[in-house]
Amino acid sequence: MTLAGTAAFGRTAGDALMLAIANDRDAARSDAEFGVFGKPGHVVAGAQGIAFVHGRTAEAFSWDDVTSITERRRSVIVRAETIRHAVVPTKNGGSEVKRSAEKYEFAFRLVLDDVVEPQLSTTFARVLDEMRTRAFSVHGTAWHEHQNALERIQGEFSDQDDQVLPIAAGGLLLAIGAMSTILVAGLVNAASARAVPAGAFAIGDRIGAADPRAIIAAFAFAALVTSYVLQLALGRHALVWARGAARGWHKTGARAPHFVVRQLGRALLARSSAAAIVLLALLTFWPNIAATVLVDQSGVRNEVLLPFISLDEPWRDAVELTRVDASSSADHPGVHIRFADGRDVATYRHELGGGTEGQFFEYAKRWWAAAH
């Protein structure tokens, strides 16, 4: 069997097969994304075999080494098996050659103008299978079907391309995003709300709709919802339009609208990324949800929804208790407590539960005086 090389071009003898495939004038070539995470690369298939290029490194296999070519979940699956020969020492001081079989599997989808096109997996798999069985011809049915599929993709987009669809998609995304900012802030505030024990005050933070984390989570969620709504309403034509828009095929005279429509198409296609952004943005709210400051006659207690993570400050360690005036008409006065270790607690620019600012200040003065 032919050696399968994994090296930079031109560095080893194993690259002879790689170069032969790359230099084949009738080779089938395409950009591709490999694996679950969509690692970018390139696929080249010629008369002698198939090569998978990743940046400056590559792997090449002769067709004798390729065991099967199938389609699974709209991806092309290429399986190969090579025989490796290794010289190993023996117990009597000599050496012997051992053979071992190594199996490989490559799952990829073709990329057209920087956007994945799953529809091409079926026709490209047929082309590769004909090459594997030495039945391929540039005048054959499989190759013509693949070329027709490429042309049909742009034709289908042209049929869906108009000015109404991007306006509707953009308007829906903005509307859902604006409403979701309020929804996200409300849900976080509801999750962080706790019952205040009798005789105590709680200091926490409320999240506003203008919080950057709420905006990011809301519009990532809006892109996800808009994508599914359009697909539900238009079927596969929504994905056809989104992929074409993301490739820059949208016909418009001005550069700015063209850029906006292209980014809109990319946002609607990035469902996995949008879901990950929503999750990560919501996780950044954990400090607000998990931590609450409780103040009672024993002192200040930082409650955290995690075991063994807490910090208590008794009143005997307090060195300053002052009333702070409002810095502006939009703000409200507060209470500031400073402790000997440099830590402090303040109610201004925070949410106070269990009573008013005045009541909190009066109770705090009594508790501090009693401790001294």
Protein Blocks (a to p, Z undefined) as FASTA:
>chain_A
ZZdddddehkamklmmmmmmmmpmkbccddddehjkopacdddddfkbccddehjbccdd
dfklpmbdcdeehiacdddddddddddddfkopacdddddddddddddddeehiacfklm
mmmmmmmmmmmnopacfkbmklmmmmmmmmmmmmmmmmmgcfklmmmmmmmmmmmmmmmm
mmmmmmmmmmmpccddehiacddddddfklmklmmmmmmmmmmmmmmmmmmmnommlmmm
mmmmmnopaccfbfklmmmmmmmmmmmmmmmlmmmmmmmmmmmmmmmmmpccdddfkbcc
dddfbehiacdddfklpcbdcddddfbfkbccddddddfkopacdfehpacehiafklmm
mmmmmmmmmmZZ
